Amino acid sequence: MKDETKLATLGRDPDGHHGAVNIPVYRASTILQPDLKTLKQVQGARERDEQVTSYGRIGTPLTYAFENTVAEIEGGYRAISFPSGAAACSGAILSVVKGDDHILVTDSVYGPTRHFCDTVLKRLGVETQYFDPLAGAGIRDLLRPNTSVVFLESPGSLTFEIQDVPAIADVAHKHGAKVLMDNTWGTPLWFKSFSHGVDISIHAATKYIVGHSDAMLGVAIATKESWPALRDSTRAIGTAAGPDEVYLGLRGIRTLAVRLPRHMDSAITVAEWLKGRAEVSRVLHPALPDDPGHAIWKRDFLGACGLFSFELDKRYGEAAVAEFVDRLELFGIGYSWGGFESLVTVALPHRIRTAQPWQGYGALIRLHIGLEATDDLIADLKAGFDRLNRIQG
Ligand SMILES: *Cc1c(COP(=O)(O)O)cnc(C)c1O
């Protein structure tokens, strides 16, 4: 079965739900059992890792349908949902590390993941070392006897470096470390992380999986080997995604293969246009042929999403950048991405980076290209450049 067919068919059970096409939302805490014998059987099934509905926090037919669908699309063994992408990142790390461990995290990692490492993990006695996202097999030199995790994010969601995941995974596995990857940009559709050596793949489902900017949801998918620890650790911590959010996640998945190609094509169109502008010093988008990460992106990814950045020429100061960004009409100013609508933010990697300082560059503007017509988006950006040049030519 091709992915498009899987997206439309997996996780459905009309016979079990009066013919309804979609599995309804189960708003449940208690699951009643007819007698103690059945209760015991259900408990036994749960201990054997069968997907039984025994308690709301553990999972319902809807939760399992969502998790199984995502896992199957990406090629993992099993998945577990989280109330947010941030919770999925921290939950996945916590399922592997123990006190006195050392972990390697890409310097391009999502800011709140970094915050988790620098605060909670530090307090638990886990040392985080950030590494150059372009290190590839060079992480060999950074591994220590107690290194248990190598955490990747490719491309980084502000600066868009593509990482050589298979090369890194090879070195990490020889050393006995697990490879965790924030695969939100690639989505389960366009980066098949498990065929590139990842042990646990993490998604902010809030982004393209939900796809409509109306829910917070995370999911972590594991190989068979990494699954028991991920499951047990997550259950012990007690995080659970809300049923309405899971419903929106599964609904979003149904149209992922239609939305993503459109986001990709539109983003490439806008990125190419930006490259031709004198105000822009570079465009950071791995699908562009002259991007430094292009060769690896082409080798490993099946597509690109609608998120990329561009750098303005250094001559534009803060006031000019604000003049450009603030009055864009079709680009909302705000965090997150992956919805149907276009967004803009100014990224500040120089404030975050430690392994590879981000210095001497112009303002970095991150765009999420939504489903609007690219002519309209380009006209909006062009008016922005006109304003920029009026205030600072
Ligand atoms: C948004 C995001 C997250 C966190 O997801 P939330 O659902 O907002 O908690 C994690 N990683 C990346 C790359 C993201 O863009």
The ligand as an ORCA input file, in Angstrom:
! r2SCAN-3c Opt
* xyz 0 1
  C       6.791     23.380     17.923
  C       7.905     22.437     18.016
  C       8.039     21.588     19.100
  C       7.130     21.640     20.285
  O       5.807     21.352     19.974
  P       4.600     21.921     20.892
  O       3.456     21.086     20.462
  O       4.492     23.374     20.565
  O       4.994     21.699     22.308
  C       9.079     20.687     19.104
  N       9.962     20.649     18.090
  C       9.866     21.454     17.026
  C      10.874     21.345     15.941
  C       8.845     22.387     16.955
  O       8.782     23.220     15.915
*
